[in-house]
């Protein structure tokens, strides 16, 4: 049975709160009344204000399921009219039931059975606008000291003008929500997060550390808006999302999949945002479109494994940049079936190079790759006119010139360049050296770059673009058009 709280004196209202006054006690009374029913289904009508104090306003415990639902689009505003110096969060999740179960016995099997009764515990918010006007960063914080991983959260049709920080959760669903200038953070030891059909804008953020998550059909708008899988935000997928000047950044998320997403700049003039994947392994970027100065940068690779980039469009100033940490290697780099469309003064090139290790201020380029497989890609000058291409400046390191469609400044063991189309560059030239754009370059900006041990070119079409390699670099070439064969077949 729903319990109605409102700032309107309607006939069906259970708890009336005069407009602008503190609704804290009314909400607490409604939660207490809900214990009769076992589920706290609380309907908010109109706009309710909760006055901040030094203590948490609402401590939700596992004795009830909670559903907070707006009648229409209701609003809860967290304010601090009493000027509390350090206001507490408005909502927190208590762990009284969990603690009592752990104290019931020292037998782990028995406590395990007891705690099973709390699994699937649900806290839900629907059709609400949540607003935080206090100095407290987080409107809601959750987390258990006994690693329950049993809390299920459901957010539907919620407008977040407030930030939330949820820890140690399981099965969180965010559906058709809106976030403005605030952050949704799903953090430590969480599981199974799904965010669908939601919009983040005006410096809003979605950050997560769960193992196993998916962001599907969401929109990220404005330059400071971000999607940020954290250090242990592993085994996640970004599917069918739109980044309109937004950013995709990581700090070590493993097994990340980015699929069928658009990275562009439609709503704002100027340069687009960027993709910056740092420190993880087994990245896969498949079927995406990058346009308008969207650099795709995969850096600080140091734990082996692979990078897979396939069937994407890199257009109008979007470079693909892959960097291996000094002293480490990546096992496999696969770049297959992409189109790189350069324009005059807006080049879309490939750079494979290095970056410094932690604590170092200099890039030495002592990293390496074992296997590079670059195949079935198309490289074109989409503008059809003469203009400059630009290189990549390694932070605290040398500049890698953009003198070819594919630029490598790193040691490698095997590199197969096969079935690619390198269109005539039609007057494109490197801005730093003035050299005409080539189809392939191996650069040695430091003495640590010796070259690629086994370099192969097969079945490529190259339309009169030069190759830039040192005299010490040998390669094997066959079945190509526009590349001299080194062996007779």
Secondary structure, 3 states (H helix, E strand, C coil): CCEEEECCCCCCCCEECCCCCECHHHHHHHHHHHCCCCEEEEEEECEEEEECCCCCCEEECCCCEEEEEEEEEEEEEEECCCCCCCCCCCEEECCHHHHHHHHCCCCHHHHHHHHHHHCCEEEEEEEEEEEECCCCCEEEEECCCCCCCCEEEEEECCEEECEEEECCECCEEEECCEEECCEEEECCCCEEEEEECCEEECCCEEEECCEEEEEECCEEECCCCEEEECCCCCCEEEECCEEEECEEEECCCCCCEEECCEEECCCCCCCCCEEEEECCCCEEEECCEEECCCEEEEEEECCCCEEEEECCEEECCCCEEEEEECCCEEEEEEEECCEEEEECCECCCEEEEEECCCCCCCCCCCCEEEEEEEECCEEEECCCCCEEECCEECCCCCEECCCEEEEECCEEEEEEEECCEECCCCCEEECCCCCECEEEEECCCCCCCCCEEEEEEECCEECCCCEECCCCCCCEEECCECCCCCCCC
